[in-house]
Amino acid sequence: MLRKIKSALKDNAGMGVIEVILIIVVLIGLVIIFKGQITSLVNSILSKITTQANRI
């Protein structure tokens, strides 16, 4: 019984999935926090692309 518990604690097979999920959660949180700044930045970049494309 004790061997099974020790082997279960030493098994790290699921650690990669947990790390990826945590990274995704942090990125989603950052997007939610900085949504206004990201939107204005993208709009600014797209307007500059449009004006410079019209010059060509």
Secondary structure, DSSP 8 states (H G I E B T S, - for coil): -HHHHHHHHH--TTHHHHHHHHHHHHHHHHHHHTHHHHHHHHHHHHHHHHHHHHH-
